[in-house]
């Protein structure tokens, strides 16, 4: 049975046009920095931008008659998948033209930045043009909310299209009744926290450029730094503490942020995901403190960075790779769980993990209880359905299968099994913490599968699978 027809493809192409234009505009913004620092690399930004804007404009004009067609969730998921891949290709082309980075490496770099994975293909980021450092940070900032979400929030009108595209990026929570209003409030909160971070870093003595780029990177839980030593470059406990605060803010649901003022902070205290996240941070830090000789502030920083899927570090992978295996295993677990749903984090997300374990606990109680007894499930006073539990279990299974498949390929190429597993779990969860397996010299096929991992990790797998199924149907004909 065929699920995709010509009309579906035209709807996807038509609605992808606006996203392509938005991606082109994204590539134009760093030209401002390029001119400020007299780097004169603007052609490298202009060409990819014009390509993206031009193709987007053609899609909109040539397929204008499909504007009135009703967009379904499958269309939204395909548009979202294509948008993230297109953004990585166009932004990767910028990396190629401005820094002569290989095309595959450029796409990897951009996918890593946009998805908040934070692993870089550059051997020395400190020699890069300021405009490229800003561009990488800007990609993380936009990707933190979502490429599609950010663009539809700014460029599109309210309606069904906005709603389906919002859902396609694995977002369900609504601050306001309409998606457009929800996006506007979300972007407003995001901007406030971004300004808050920049000011705090400036007060801590960080230069203006560093403050802007670092805030973009941290509040988006991206973690891709502008220094080789990442946050560790600054050797400042104050900056470490500010970064910890920003990482936690970025990993907390926007709905909770919105309610904080109205509830005088009670929404934060009563939010289950926030309480679980803070508990995980506290318990893990205490356990690892007694299990290692790592400096406490660095240990706390690393634990927060792992669970919020930021991936920012105060120690390089050369040092982290020498840490006790137990410490690295705990970090791997935290990277897999992630922070709150409805935030900027990657990985499985706390609500999905909580839902899964609620289902496991219900099953245990059913076996122990008298036959025929109905065991209700609730989270924060709301009824939890069997369907929600099943969906959580299905996604966790798919997520782990992606890790297993990539891990097998790394082992096939002769990479160290433990170090490979750590780095693969990091990219699948869009974390960016690494211990040295995913580097510039990585084999091209492994770079390609790593790009796929970051792509599926950010979009929560299903949109990519649906898009691949659509491509299969097209070629099958």
Secondary structure, DSSP 8 states (H G I E B T S, - for coil): -----HHHHHHHHHHHHHHHHHHHHHHHHHHHHHHHTT---HHHHHHHHHHHHHHHHHHHHHTGGGTTS---HHHHHHHHHHHHHHHHHHHHHHHHHHH---HHHHHHHHHHHHTT------S-GGGS-HHHHHHHHHHHHHHHH-HHHHHHHHH--SSHHHHHHHHHTT----SSSSHHHHHHHHHHHHHHHHHHHHHHHHHTT--HHHHHHHHHHHHTT----SSTTGGGGG--HHHHHHHHHHHHHHTS-HHHHHHHHHTTTHHHHH-HHHHHHHHHHHHHHHHHHHH----HHHHHHHHHHHHTT----SS-HHHHTTS-HHHHHHHHHHHHH-S-TTSS--SS-HHHHHHHHHHHHHHHHHHHS-TT-----EETTEE--HHHHHHHHHHHHHHHHHHHHHHHHHHHTT--HHHHHHHHHHHHTT----SSSSSTTS-HHHHHHHHHHHHHHHHTTHHHHHHHHHHHHHHH-
